[in-house]
Each structure stands twice: as C-alpha cells, then as structure tokens.
Amino acid sequence: MSRTGSRVRRSGLLAALTLVLAAPACGSGGDSGSTATPQVATSAAEAAPSRDPSQAAVCDARDELETSVAALRGVDLATAGASGLVAAAQQVHQDLDAVGAAASAAYKPTIAALRASLTTLTGTASGVTDKESLKAAMPELTAQVAAVSASWAVLRQQMDNRCG
C-alpha cells in the first residue's frame, strides 16, 4: 500500500474516532456518564413550544380573551336576547382588561380599537328594551359583533407572533 493511501486511511480513522468520542458528549447535554434518549411528546401540551415565563401572563390572558370572544360570537340573539349579548360583551371587556394589564405598550392601540368596538356594541345592546327594539336593532348588533370580531382578529394576529 502507498504512503498516500495509508495517510488517507489514518485520517479517516481519526475522523471516525473523533465522531464516536464526541457523540455522547453532544447528545447528553454535557453529562459524561449518560447517553441521550430521544424524547417523544405524549400530549399536545408537551408538543407545543414552552412559553417564556415573562410572556406567560399575557399569553394566558390572550387565551381567555379568545374564549370569551368566541362566546360572544356564539350568542343567539333570538334566545339569549340583548341581555345575553351584554353579559357576553362584559366578559370580553373583563378579559380584555386582563390582556391590557399584562400586555406591552405595543398592543395598546389595538386593544383600544377592540375596546371601542365593545363599547359601541354594549351601548347598542343596552338600549334594547323589548322584542320589537331587538328586532329593529338586530342588523346593527350583528354588524357590531362583526366589528368586535374583526378587531379581535387584528389583536390576536399581533399576539400570535409573541405567544405562538
């Protein structure tokens, strides 16, 4: 065998040996006495990326707000009436206050827009006193619920960038 072939074989052997020796250290996170075992997520919570603790409050508040906005959109005016809509809107207000308290200043204009939509909706719904006024206000209330949904969609998109 030639000298070049011998050098190539030694270089390859040295590279392979280096990889074999380095692999346990890389896979174990620095624990020289163990080897890494791949972990498989067993639930959706484990599969989701973990939230930064400093963001947990705002992300949790966002999740609550998402639930209350969905409930507001799901109010059946024919059965729940305006009072059901007002109660759902008040819950959204409460959850929006929690988001506002936890969120950074970057979200404040979008939060203000959602709050204005809610205030308009609550004002209209509060003016409904009977079935006749509910019937008359139905198109306006429907449009205002849609405006709240649109404002929420903008805020949610901003917050999804932070919360995932």
Chimera marker file (.cmm) of the C-alpha trace (Angstrom):
<marker_set name="trace">
<marker id="1" x="0.000" y="0.000" z="0.000" r="1" g="1" b="0" radius="0.5"/>
<marker id="2" x="1.246" y="3.511" z="-0.775" r="1" g="1" b="0" radius="0.5"/>
<marker id="3" x="2.058" y="6.170" z="1.759" r="1" g="1" b="0" radius="0.5"/>
<marker id="4" x="-0.821" y="8.331" z="0.482" r="1" g="1" b="0" radius="0.5"/>
<marker id="5" x="-3.344" y="5.532" z="0.940" r="1" g="1" b="0" radius="0.5"/>
<marker id="6" x="-2.085" y="4.941" z="4.464" r="1" g="1" b="0" radius="0.5"/>
<marker id="7" x="-2.413" y="8.633" z="5.344" r="1" g="1" b="0" radius="0.5"/>
<marker id="8" x="-5.950" y="8.775" z="3.940" r="1" g="1" b="0" radius="0.5"/>
<marker id="9" x="-6.944" y="5.693" z="5.927" r="1" g="1" b="0" radius="0.5"/>
<marker id="10" x="-5.435" y="7.132" z="9.138" r="1" g="1" b="0" radius="0.5"/>
<marker id="11" x="-7.179" y="10.474" z="8.531" r="1" g="1" b="0" radius="0.5"/>
<marker id="12" x="-10.499" y="8.690" z="8.019" r="1" g="1" b="0" radius="0.5"/>
<marker id="13" x="-9.952" y="6.552" z="11.110" r="1" g="1" b="0" radius="0.5"/>
<marker id="14" x="-9.058" y="9.631" z="13.170" r="1" g="1" b="0" radius="0.5"/>
<marker id="15" x="-12.199" y="11.456" z="11.950" r="1" g="1" b="0" radius="0.5"/>
<marker id="16" x="-14.400" y="8.453" z="12.755" r="1" g="1" b="0" radius="0.5"/>
<marker id="17" x="-12.840" y="8.103" z="16.210" r="1" g="1" b="0" radius="0.5"/>
<marker id="18" x="-13.405" y="11.799" z="16.878" r="1" g="1" b="0" radius="0.5"/>
<marker id="19" x="-17.095" y="11.469" z="15.943" r="1" g="1" b="0" radius="0.5"/>
<marker id="20" x="-17.557" y="8.394" z="18.121" r="1" g="1" b="0" radius="0.5"/>
<marker id="21" x="-15.971" y="10.085" z="21.120" r="1" g="1" b="0" radius="0.5"/>
<marker id="22" x="-17.801" y="13.382" z="20.586" r="1" g="1" b="0" radius="0.5"/>
<marker id="23" x="-21.297" y="11.934" z="20.008" r="1" g="1" b="0" radius="0.5"/>
<marker id="24" x="-22.106" y="11.010" z="23.620" r="1" g="1" b="0" radius="0.5"/>
<marker id="25" x="-20.989" y="14.423" z="24.882" r="1" g="1" b="0" radius="0.5"/>
<marker id="26" x="-23.143" y="16.230" z="22.320" r="1" g="1" b="0" radius="0.5"/>
<marker id="27" x="-26.224" y="14.103" z="22.857" r="1" g="1" b="0" radius="0.5"/>
<marker id="28" x="-26.199" y="14.057" z="26.634" r="1" g="1" b="0" radius="0.5"/>
<marker id="29" x="-26.209" y="17.778" z="27.279" r="1" g="1" b="0" radius="0.5"/>
<marker id="30" x="-22.818" y="17.601" z="28.946" r="1" g="1" b="0" radius="0.5"/>
<marker id="31" x="-23.488" y="14.697" z="31.318" r="1" g="1" b="0" radius="0.5"/>
<marker id="32" x="-20.492" y="12.489" z="30.583" r="1" g="1" b="0" radius="0.5"/>
<marker id="33" x="-21.963" y="9.439" z="32.275" r="1" g="1" b="0" radius="0.5"/>
<marker id="34" x="-25.081" y="9.009" z="30.176" r="1" g="1" b="0" radius="0.5"/>
<marker id="35" x="-26.267" y="8.964" z="26.625" r="1" g="1" b="0" radius="0.5"/>
<marker id="36" x="-29.217" y="10.879" z="25.258" r="1" g="1" b="0" radius="0.5"/>
<marker id="37" x="-32.503" y="9.162" z="24.640" r="1" g="1" b="0" radius="0.5"/>
<marker id="38" x="-34.845" y="10.849" z="22.185" r="1" g="1" b="0" radius="0.5"/>
<marker id="39" x="-37.987" y="12.116" z="23.889" r="1" g="1" b="0" radius="0.5"/>
<marker id="40" x="-41.348" y="11.913" z="22.146" r="1" g="1" b="0" radius="0.5"/>
<marker id="41" x="-44.102" y="14.310" z="23.136" r="1" g="1" b="0" radius="0.5"/>
<marker id="42" x="-47.087" y="12.451" z="24.516" r="1" g="1" b="0" radius="0.5"/>
<marker id="43" x="-49.624" y="15.271" z="24.564" r="1" g="1" b="0" radius="0.5"/>
<marker id="44" x="-50.439" y="18.444" z="22.686" r="1" g="1" b="0" radius="0.5"/>
<marker id="45" x="-49.181" y="20.499" z="25.626" r="1" g="1" b="0" radius="0.5"/>
<marker id="46" x="-45.826" y="18.757" z="25.513" r="1" g="1" b="0" radius="0.5"/>
<marker id="47" x="-45.629" y="19.084" z="21.749" r="1" g="1" b="0" radius="0.5"/>
<marker id="48" x="-46.235" y="22.848" z="21.854" r="1" g="1" b="0" radius="0.5"/>
<marker id="49" x="-43.235" y="25.082" z="22.418" r="1" g="1" b="0" radius="0.5"/>
<marker id="50" x="-42.985" y="26.257" z="26.005" r="1" g="1" b="0" radius="0.5"/>
<marker id="51" x="-43.784" y="29.878" z="26.689" r="1" g="1" b="0" radius="0.5"/>
<marker id="52" x="-41.232" y="32.247" z="28.098" r="1" g="1" b="0" radius="0.5"/>
<marker id="53" x="-42.263" y="32.834" z="31.732" r="1" g="1" b="0" radius="0.5"/>
<marker id="54" x="-42.195" y="36.597" z="31.173" r="1" g="1" b="0" radius="0.5"/>
<marker id="55" x="-44.784" y="36.138" z="28.409" r="1" g="1" b="0" radius="0.5"/>
<marker id="56" x="-46.948" y="33.591" z="30.206" r="1" g="1" b="0" radius="0.5"/>
<marker id="57" x="-49.288" y="36.158" z="31.789" r="1" g="1" b="0" radius="0.5"/>
<marker id="58" x="-50.061" y="37.960" z="28.542" r="1" g="1" b="0" radius="0.5"/>
<marker id="59" x="-50.426" y="34.698" z="26.600" r="1" g="1" b="0" radius="0.5"/>
<marker id="60" x="-52.719" y="33.180" z="29.213" r="1" g="1" b="0" radius="0.5"/>
<marker id="61" x="-54.819" y="36.353" z="29.216" r="1" g="1" b="0" radius="0.5"/>
<marker id="62" x="-54.944" y="36.216" z="25.415" r="1" g="1" b="0" radius="0.5"/>
<marker id="63" x="-56.238" y="32.635" z="25.594" r="1" g="1" b="0" radius="0.5"/>
<marker id="64" x="-59.033" y="33.679" z="27.982" r="1" g="1" b="0" radius="0.5"/>
<marker id="65" x="-59.928" y="36.594" z="25.724" r="1" g="1" b="0" radius="0.5"/>
<marker id="66" x="-60.105" y="34.278" z="22.736" r="1" g="1" b="0" radius="0.5"/>
<marker id="67" x="-62.589" y="32.082" z="24.606" r="1" g="1" b="0" radius="0.5"/>
<marker id="68" x="-64.809" y="34.994" z="25.607" r="1" g="1" b="0" radius="0.5"/>
<marker id="69" x="-64.808" y="36.486" z="22.084" r="1" g="1" b="0" radius="0.5"/>
<marker id="70" x="-65.863" y="33.092" z="20.712" r="1" g="1" b="0" radius="0.5"/>
<marker id="71" x="-68.686" y="33.000" z="23.271" r="1" g="1" b="0" radius="0.5"/>
<marker id="72" x="-69.770" y="36.497" z="22.246" r="1" g="1" b="0" radius="0.5"/>
<marker id="73" x="-69.881" y="35.483" z="18.582" r="1" g="1" b="0" radius="0.5"/>
<marker id="74" x="-71.927" y="32.439" z="19.560" r="1" g="1" b="0" radius="0.5"/>
<marker id="75" x="-74.712" y="34.353" z="21.331" r="1" g="1" b="0" radius="0.5"/>
<marker id="76" x="-78.062" y="33.609" z="19.723" r="1" g="1" b="0" radius="0.5"/>
<marker id="77" x="-79.951" y="36.887" z="19.936" r="1" g="1" b="0" radius="0.5"/>
<marker id="78" x="-83.281" y="35.183" z="19.333" r="1" g="1" b="0" radius="0.5"/>
<marker id="79" x="-82.949" y="33.090" z="22.512" r="1" g="1" b="0" radius="0.5"/>
<marker id="80" x="-80.496" y="34.998" z="24.718" r="1" g="1" b="0" radius="0.5"/>
<marker id="81" x="-81.735" y="38.442" z="23.773" r="1" g="1" b="0" radius="0.5"/>
<marker id="82" x="-79.830" y="41.641" z="24.265" r="1" g="1" b="0" radius="0.5"/>
<marker id="83" x="-79.127" y="40.818" z="27.913" r="1" g="1" b="0" radius="0.5"/>
<marker id="84" x="-77.246" y="37.675" z="26.846" r="1" g="1" b="0" radius="0.5"/>
<marker id="85" x="-75.231" y="39.746" z="24.418" r="1" g="1" b="0" radius="0.5"/>
<marker id="86" x="-74.450" y="42.358" z="27.086" r="1" g="1" b="0" radius="0.5"/>
<marker id="87" x="-73.318" y="39.647" z="29.529" r="1" g="1" b="0" radius="0.5"/>
<marker id="88" x="-71.020" y="38.113" z="26.890" r="1" g="1" b="0" radius="0.5"/>
<marker id="89" x="-69.645" y="41.550" z="25.976" r="1" g="1" b="0" radius="0.5"/>
<marker id="90" x="-68.951" y="42.306" z="29.654" r="1" g="1" b="0" radius="0.5"/>
<marker id="91" x="-66.902" y="39.097" z="29.890" r="1" g="1" b="0" radius="0.5"/>
<marker id="92" x="-64.923" y="40.152" z="26.827" r="1" g="1" b="0" radius="0.5"/>
<marker id="93" x="-64.345" y="43.564" z="28.468" r="1" g="1" b="0" radius="0.5"/>
<marker id="94" x="-63.086" y="41.843" z="31.630" r="1" g="1" b="0" radius="0.5"/>
<marker id="95" x="-60.733" y="39.562" z="29.696" r="1" g="1" b="0" radius="0.5"/>
<marker id="96" x="-59.554" y="42.467" z="27.550" r="1" g="1" b="0" radius="0.5"/>
<marker id="97" x="-58.702" y="44.376" z="30.731" r="1" g="1" b="0" radius="0.5"/>
<marker id="98" x="-56.520" y="41.437" z="31.803" r="1" g="1" b="0" radius="0.5"/>
<marker id="99" x="-54.749" y="41.442" z="28.431" r="1" g="1" b="0" radius="0.5"/>
<marker id="100" x="-54.265" y="45.200" z="28.678" r="1" g="1" b="0" radius="0.5"/>
<marker id="101" x="-52.740" y="44.877" z="32.138" r="1" g="1" b="0" radius="0.5"/>
<marker id="102" x="-50.309" y="42.169" z="31.029" r="1" g="1" b="0" radius="0.5"/>
<marker id="103" x="-49.502" y="43.380" z="27.512" r="1" g="1" b="0" radius="0.5"/>
<marker id="104" x="-46.744" y="45.687" z="26.403" r="1" g="1" b="0" radius="0.5"/>
<marker id="105" x="-47.389" y="49.188" z="25.098" r="1" g="1" b="0" radius="0.5"/>
<marker id="106" x="-47.081" y="47.885" z="21.532" r="1" g="1" b="0" radius="0.5"/>
<marker id="107" x="-50.557" y="46.332" z="21.835" r="1" g="1" b="0" radius="0.5"/>
<marker id="108" x="-52.284" y="49.362" z="23.380" r="1" g="1" b="0" radius="0.5"/>
<marker id="109" x="-53.647" y="50.888" z="20.117" r="1" g="1" b="0" radius="0.5"/>
<marker id="110" x="-55.128" y="47.563" z="19.009" r="1" g="1" b="0" radius="0.5"/>
<marker id="111" x="-56.551" y="46.954" z="22.474" r="1" g="1" b="0" radius="0.5"/>
<marker id="112" x="-58.114" y="50.443" z="22.361" r="1" g="1" b="0" radius="0.5"/>
<marker id="113" x="-59.740" y="49.659" z="18.993" r="1" g="1" b="0" radius="0.5"/>
<marker id="114" x="-61.233" y="46.425" z="20.353" r="1" g="1" b="0" radius="0.5"/>
<marker id="115" x="-62.415" y="48.236" z="23.479" r="1" g="1" b="0" radius="0.5"/>
<marker id="116" x="-64.137" y="50.897" z="21.324" r="1" g="1" b="0" radius="0.5"/>
<marker id="117" x="-65.924" y="48.199" z="19.295" r="1" g="1" b="0" radius="0.5"/>
<marker id="118" x="-67.085" y="46.544" z="22.510" r="1" g="1" b="0" radius="0.5"/>
<marker id="119" x="-68.285" y="49.814" z="23.988" r="1" g="1" b="0" radius="0.5"/>
<marker id="120" x="-70.355" y="50.531" z="20.879" r="1" g="1" b="0" radius="0.5"/>
<marker id="121" x="-71.845" y="47.028" z="20.942" r="1" g="1" b="0" radius="0.5"/>
<marker id="122" x="-72.647" y="47.200" z="24.652" r="1" g="1" b="0" radius="0.5"/>
<marker id="123" x="-74.269" y="50.611" z="24.238" r="1" g="1" b="0" radius="0.5"/>
<marker id="124" x="-76.498" y="49.417" z="21.419" r="1" g="1" b="0" radius="0.5"/>
<marker id="125" x="-77.435" y="46.187" z="23.206" r="1" g="1" b="0" radius="0.5"/>
<marker id="126" x="-78.184" y="48.046" z="26.435" r="1" g="1" b="0" radius="0.5"/>
<marker id="127" x="-80.694" y="50.204" z="24.565" r="1" g="1" b="0" radius="0.5"/>
<marker id="128" x="-82.754" y="47.163" z="23.601" r="1" g="1" b="0" radius="0.5"/>
<marker id="129" x="-85.745" y="47.005" z="25.909" r="1" g="1" b="0" radius="0.5"/>
<marker id="130" x="-88.170" y="44.590" z="24.273" r="1" g="1" b="0" radius="0.5"/>
<marker id="131" x="-88.637" y="42.182" z="21.369" r="1" g="1" b="0" radius="0.5"/>
<marker id="132" x="-89.568" y="44.982" z="18.984" r="1" g="1" b="0" radius="0.5"/>
<marker id="133" x="-86.450" y="47.013" z="19.711" r="1" g="1" b="0" radius="0.5"/>
<marker id="134" x="-84.368" y="43.827" z="19.498" r="1" g="1" b="0" radius="0.5"/>
<marker id="135" x="-85.808" y="43.109" z="16.075" r="1" g="1" b="0" radius="0.5"/>
<marker id="136" x="-85.079" y="46.671" z="14.963" r="1" g="1" b="0" radius="0.5"/>
<marker id="137" x="-81.527" y="46.582" z="16.362" r="1" g="1" b="0" radius="0.5"/>
<marker id="138" x="-80.662" y="43.097" z="15.023" r="1" g="1" b="0" radius="0.5"/>
<marker id="139" x="-78.818" y="44.279" z="11.867" r="1" g="1" b="0" radius="0.5"/>
<marker id="140" x="-76.846" y="46.873" z="13.832" r="1" g="1" b="0" radius="0.5"/>
<marker id="141" x="-75.975" y="44.401" z="16.600" r="1" g="1" b="0" radius="0.5"/>
<marker id="142" x="-74.883" y="41.822" z="14.031" r="1" g="1" b="0" radius="0.5"/>
<marker id="143" x="-72.607" y="44.384" z="12.354" r="1" g="1" b="0" radius="0.5"/>
<marker id="144" x="-71.176" y="45.429" z="15.712" r="1" g="1" b="0" radius="0.5"/>
<marker id="145" x="-70.414" y="41.835" z="16.711" r="1" g="1" b="0" radius="0.5"/>
<marker id="146" x="-68.621" y="41.514" z="13.365" r="1" g="1" b="0" radius="0.5"/>
<marker id="147" x="-66.636" y="44.684" z="14.156" r="1" g="1" b="0" radius="0.5"/>
<marker id="148" x="-65.611" y="43.218" z="17.532" r="1" g="1" b="0" radius="0.5"/>
<marker id="149" x="-64.558" y="40.016" z="15.752" r="1" g="1" b="0" radius="0.5"/>
<marker id="150" x="-62.502" y="41.979" z="13.233" r="1" g="1" b="0" radius="0.5"/>
<marker id="151" x="-60.780" y="43.992" z="15.975" r="1" g="1" b="0" radius="0.5"/>
<marker id="152" x="-60.075" y="40.784" z="17.870" r="1" g="1" b="0" radius="0.5"/>
<marker id="153" x="-58.591" y="39.177" z="14.743" r="1" g="1" b="0" radius="0.5"/>
<marker id="154" x="-56.077" y="42.026" z="14.425" r="1" g="1" b="0" radius="0.5"/>
<marker id="155" x="-55.082" y="41.810" z="18.103" r="1" g="1" b="0" radius="0.5"/>
<marker id="156" x="-54.891" y="38.021" z="18.003" r="1" g="1" b="0" radius="0.5"/>
<marker id="157" x="-52.600" y="38.132" z="14.972" r="1" g="1" b="0" radius="0.5"/>
<marker id="158" x="-50.273" y="40.564" z="16.767" r="1" g="1" b="0" radius="0.5"/>
<marker id="159" x="-50.281" y="38.430" z="19.893" r="1" g="1" b="0" radius="0.5"/>
<marker id="160" x="-49.812" y="35.160" z="17.991" r="1" g="1" b="0" radius="0.5"/>
<marker id="161" x="-46.408" y="36.481" z="16.933" r="1" g="1" b="0" radius="0.5"/>
<marker id="162" x="-45.490" y="36.602" z="20.617" r="1" g="1" b="0" radius="0.5"/>
<marker id="163" x="-47.453" y="33.699" z="22.042" r="1" g="1" b="0" radius="0.5"/>
<marker id="164" x="-47.419" y="31.267" z="19.172" r="1" g="1" b="0" radius="0.5"/>
<link id1="1" id2="2" r="1" g="1" b="0" radius="0.2"/>
<link id1="2" id2="3" r="1" g="1" b="0" radius="0.2"/>
<link id1="3" id2="4" r="1" g="1" b="0" radius="0.2"/>
<link id1="4" id2="5" r="1" g="1" b="0" radius="0.2"/>
<link id1="5" id2="6" r="1" g="1" b="0" radius="0.2"/>
<link id1="6" id2="7" r="1" g="1" b="0" radius="0.2"/>
<link id1="7" id2="8" r="1" g="1" b="0" radius="0.2"/>
<link id1="8" id2="9" r="1" g="1" b="0" radius="0.2"/>
<link id1="9" id2="10" r="1" g="1" b="0" radius="0.2"/>
<link id1="10" id2="11" r="1" g="1" b="0" radius="0.2"/>
<link id1="11" id2="12" r="1" g="1" b="0" radius="0.2"/>
<link id1="12" id2="13" r="1" g="1" b="0" radius="0.2"/>
<link id1="13" id2="14" r="1" g="1" b="0" radius="0.2"/>
<link id1="14" id2="15" r="1" g="1" b="0" radius="0.2"/>
<link id1="15" id2="16" r="1" g="1" b="0" radius="0.2"/>
<link id1="16" id2="17" r="1" g="1" b="0" radius="0.2"/>
<link id1="17" id2="18" r="1" g="1" b="0" radius="0.2"/>
<link id1="18" id2="19" r="1" g="1" b="0" radius="0.2"/>
<link id1="19" id2="20" r="1" g="1" b="0" radius="0.2"/>
<link id1="20" id2="21" r="1" g="1" b="0" radius="0.2"/>
<link id1="21" id2="22" r="1" g="1" b="0" radius="0.2"/>
<link id1="22" id2="23" r="1" g="1" b="0" radius="0.2"/>
<link id1="23" id2="24" r="1" g="1" b="0" radius="0.2"/>
<link id1="24" id2="25" r="1" g="1" b="0" radius="0.2"/>
<link id1="25" id2="26" r="1" g="1" b="0" radius="0.2"/>
<link id1="26" id2="27" r="1" g="1" b="0" radius="0.2"/>
<link id1="27" id2="28" r="1" g="1" b="0" radius="0.2"/>
<link id1="28" id2="29" r="1" g="1" b="0" radius="0.2"/>
<link id1="29" id2="30" r="1" g="1" b="0" radius="0.2"/>
<link id1="30" id2="31" r="1" g="1" b="0" radius="0.2"/>
<link id1="31" id2="32" r="1" g="1" b="0" radius="0.2"/>
<link id1="32" id2="33" r="1" g="1" b="0" radius="0.2"/>
<link id1="33" id2="34" r="1" g="1" b="0" radius="0.2"/>
<link id1="34" id2="35" r="1" g="1" b="0" radius="0.2"/>
<link id1="35" id2="36" r="1" g="1" b="0" radius="0.2"/>
<link id1="36" id2="37" r="1" g="1" b="0" radius="0.2"/>
<link id1="37" id2="38" r="1" g="1" b="0" radius="0.2"/>
<link id1="38" id2="39" r="1" g="1" b="0" radius="0.2"/>
<link id1="39" id2="40" r="1" g="1" b="0" radius="0.2"/>
<link id1="40" id2="41" r="1" g="1" b="0" radius="0.2"/>
<link id1="41" id2="42" r="1" g="1" b="0" radius="0.2"/>
<link id1="42" id2="43" r="1" g="1" b="0" radius="0.2"/>
<link id1="43" id2="44" r="1" g="1" b="0" radius="0.2"/>
<link id1="44" id2="45" r="1" g="1" b="0" radius="0.2"/>
<link id1="45" id2="46" r="1" g="1" b="0" radius="0.2"/>
<link id1="46" id2="47" r="1" g="1" b="0" radius="0.2"/>
<link id1="47" id2="48" r="1" g="1" b="0" radius="0.2"/>
<link id1="48" id2="49" r="1" g="1" b="0" radius="0.2"/>
<link id1="49" id2="50" r="1" g="1" b="0" radius="0.2"/>
<link id1="50" id2="51" r="1" g="1" b="0" radius="0.2"/>
<link id1="51" id2="52" r="1" g="1" b="0" radius="0.2"/>
<link id1="52" id2="53" r="1" g="1" b="0" radius="0.2"/>
<link id1="53" id2="54" r="1" g="1" b="0" radius="0.2"/>
<link id1="54" id2="55" r="1" g="1" b="0" radius="0.2"/>
<link id1="55" id2="56" r="1" g="1" b="0" radius="0.2"/>
<link id1="56" id2="57" r="1" g="1" b="0" radius="0.2"/>
<link id1="57" id2="58" r="1" g="1" b="0" radius="0.2"/>
<link id1="58" id2="59" r="1" g="1" b="0" radius="0.2"/>
<link id1="59" id2="60" r="1" g="1" b="0" radius="0.2"/>
<link id1="60" id2="61" r="1" g="1" b="0" radius="0.2"/>
<link id1="61" id2="62" r="1" g="1" b="0" radius="0.2"/>
<link id1="62" id2="63" r="1" g="1" b="0" radius="0.2"/>
<link id1="63" id2="64" r="1" g="1" b="0" radius="0.2"/>
<link id1="64" id2="65" r="1" g="1" b="0" radius="0.2"/>
<link id1="65" id2="66" r="1" g="1" b="0" radius="0.2"/>
<link id1="66" id2="67" r="1" g="1" b="0" radius="0.2"/>
<link id1="67" id2="68" r="1" g="1" b="0" radius="0.2"/>
<link id1="68" id2="69" r="1" g="1" b="0" radius="0.2"/>
<link id1="69" id2="70" r="1" g="1" b="0" radius="0.2"/>
<link id1="70" id2="71" r="1" g="1" b="0" radius="0.2"/>
<link id1="71" id2="72" r="1" g="1" b="0" radius="0.2"/>
<link id1="72" id2="73" r="1" g="1" b="0" radius="0.2"/>
<link id1="73" id2="74" r="1" g="1" b="0" radius="0.2"/>
<link id1="74" id2="75" r="1" g="1" b="0" radius="0.2"/>
<link id1="75" id2="76" r="1" g="1" b="0" radius="0.2"/>
<link id1="76" id2="77" r="1" g="1" b="0" radius="0.2"/>
<link id1="77" id2="78" r="1" g="1" b="0" radius="0.2"/>
<link id1="78" id2="79" r="1" g="1" b="0" radius="0.2"/>
<link id1="79" id2="80" r="1" g="1" b="0" radius="0.2"/>
<link id1="80" id2="81" r="1" g="1" b="0" radius="0.2"/>
<link id1="81" id2="82" r="1" g="1" b="0" radius="0.2"/>
<link id1="82" id2="83" r="1" g="1" b="0" radius="0.2"/>
<link id1="83" id2="84" r="1" g="1" b="0" radius="0.2"/>
<link id1="84" id2="85" r="1" g="1" b="0" radius="0.2"/>
<link id1="85" id2="86" r="1" g="1" b="0" radius="0.2"/>
<link id1="86" id2="87" r="1" g="1" b="0" radius="0.2"/>
<link id1="87" id2="88" r="1" g="1" b="0" radius="0.2"/>
<link id1="88" id2="89" r="1" g="1" b="0" radius="0.2"/>
<link id1="89" id2="90" r="1" g="1" b="0" radius="0.2"/>
<link id1="90" id2="91" r="1" g="1" b="0" radius="0.2"/>
<link id1="91" id2="92" r="1" g="1" b="0" radius="0.2"/>
<link id1="92" id2="93" r="1" g="1" b="0" radius="0.2"/>
<link id1="93" id2="94" r="1" g="1" b="0" radius="0.2"/>
<link id1="94" id2="95" r="1" g="1" b="0" radius="0.2"/>
<link id1="95" id2="96" r="1" g="1" b="0" radius="0.2"/>
<link id1="96" id2="97" r="1" g="1" b="0" radius="0.2"/>
<link id1="97" id2="98" r="1" g="1" b="0" radius="0.2"/>
<link id1="98" id2="99" r="1" g="1" b="0" radius="0.2"/>
<link id1="99" id2="100" r="1" g="1" b="0" radius="0.2"/>
<link id1="100" id2="101" r="1" g="1" b="0" radius="0.2"/>
<link id1="101" id2="102" r="1" g="1" b="0" radius="0.2"/>
<link id1="102" id2="103" r="1" g="1" b="0" radius="0.2"/>
<link id1="103" id2="104" r="1" g="1" b="0" radius="0.2"/>
<link id1="104" id2="105" r="1" g="1" b="0" radius="0.2"/>
<link id1="105" id2="106" r="1" g="1" b="0" radius="0.2"/>
<link id1="106" id2="107" r="1" g="1" b="0" radius="0.2"/>
<link id1="107" id2="108" r="1" g="1" b="0" radius="0.2"/>
<link id1="108" id2="109" r="1" g="1" b="0" radius="0.2"/>
<link id1="109" id2="110" r="1" g="1" b="0" radius="0.2"/>
<link id1="110" id2="111" r="1" g="1" b="0" radius="0.2"/>
<link id1="111" id2="112" r="1" g="1" b="0" radius="0.2"/>
<link id1="112" id2="113" r="1" g="1" b="0" radius="0.2"/>
<link id1="113" id2="114" r="1" g="1" b="0" radius="0.2"/>
<link id1="114" id2="115" r="1" g="1" b="0" radius="0.2"/>
<link id1="115" id2="116" r="1" g="1" b="0" radius="0.2"/>
<link id1="116" id2="117" r="1" g="1" b="0" radius="0.2"/>
<link id1="117" id2="118" r="1" g="1" b="0" radius="0.2"/>
<link id1="118" id2="119" r="1" g="1" b="0" radius="0.2"/>
<link id1="119" id2="120" r="1" g="1" b="0" radius="0.2"/>
<link id1="120" id2="121" r="1" g="1" b="0" radius="0.2"/>
<link id1="121" id2="122" r="1" g="1" b="0" radius="0.2"/>
<link id1="122" id2="123" r="1" g="1" b="0" radius="0.2"/>
<link id1="123" id2="124" r="1" g="1" b="0" radius="0.2"/>
<link id1="124" id2="125" r="1" g="1" b="0" radius="0.2"/>
<link id1="125" id2="126" r="1" g="1" b="0" radius="0.2"/>
<link id1="126" id2="127" r="1" g="1" b="0" radius="0.2"/>
<link id1="127" id2="128" r="1" g="1" b="0" radius="0.2"/>
<link id1="128" id2="129" r="1" g="1" b="0" radius="0.2"/>
<link id1="129" id2="130" r="1" g="1" b="0" radius="0.2"/>
<link id1="130" id2="131" r="1" g="1" b="0" radius="0.2"/>
<link id1="131" id2="132" r="1" g="1" b="0" radius="0.2"/>
<link id1="132" id2="133" r="1" g="1" b="0" radius="0.2"/>
<link id1="133" id2="134" r="1" g="1" b="0" radius="0.2"/>
<link id1="134" id2="135" r="1" g="1" b="0" radius="0.2"/>
<link id1="135" id2="136" r="1" g="1" b="0" radius="0.2"/>
<link id1="136" id2="137" r="1" g="1" b="0" radius="0.2"/>
<link id1="137" id2="138" r="1" g="1" b="0" radius="0.2"/>
<link id1="138" id2="139" r="1" g="1" b="0" radius="0.2"/>
<link id1="139" id2="140" r="1" g="1" b="0" radius="0.2"/>
<link id1="140" id2="141" r="1" g="1" b="0" radius="0.2"/>
<link id1="141" id2="142" r="1" g="1" b="0" radius="0.2"/>
<link id1="142" id2="143" r="1" g="1" b="0" radius="0.2"/>
<link id1="143" id2="144" r="1" g="1" b="0" radius="0.2"/>
<link id1="144" id2="145" r="1" g="1" b="0" radius="0.2"/>
<link id1="145" id2="146" r="1" g="1" b="0" radius="0.2"/>
<link id1="146" id2="147" r="1" g="1" b="0" radius="0.2"/>
<link id1="147" id2="148" r="1" g="1" b="0" radius="0.2"/>
<link id1="148" id2="149" r="1" g="1" b="0" radius="0.2"/>
<link id1="149" id2="150" r="1" g="1" b="0" radius="0.2"/>
<link id1="150" id2="151" r="1" g="1" b="0" radius="0.2"/>
<link id1="151" id2="152" r="1" g="1" b="0" radius="0.2"/>
<link id1="152" id2="153" r="1" g="1" b="0" radius="0.2"/>
<link id1="153" id2="154" r="1" g="1" b="0" radius="0.2"/>
<link id1="154" id2="155" r="1" g="1" b="0" radius="0.2"/>
<link id1="155" id2="156" r="1" g="1" b="0" radius="0.2"/>
<link id1="156" id2="157" r="1" g="1" b="0" radius="0.2"/>
<link id1="157" id2="158" r="1" g="1" b="0" radius="0.2"/>
<link id1="158" id2="159" r="1" g="1" b="0" radius="0.2"/>
<link id1="159" id2="160" r="1" g="1" b="0" radius="0.2"/>
<link id1="160" id2="161" r="1" g="1" b="0" radius="0.2"/>
<link id1="161" id2="162" r="1" g="1" b="0" radius="0.2"/>
<link id1="162" id2="163" r="1" g="1" b="0" radius="0.2"/>
<link id1="163" id2="164" r="1" g="1" b="0" radius="0.2"/>
</marker_set>
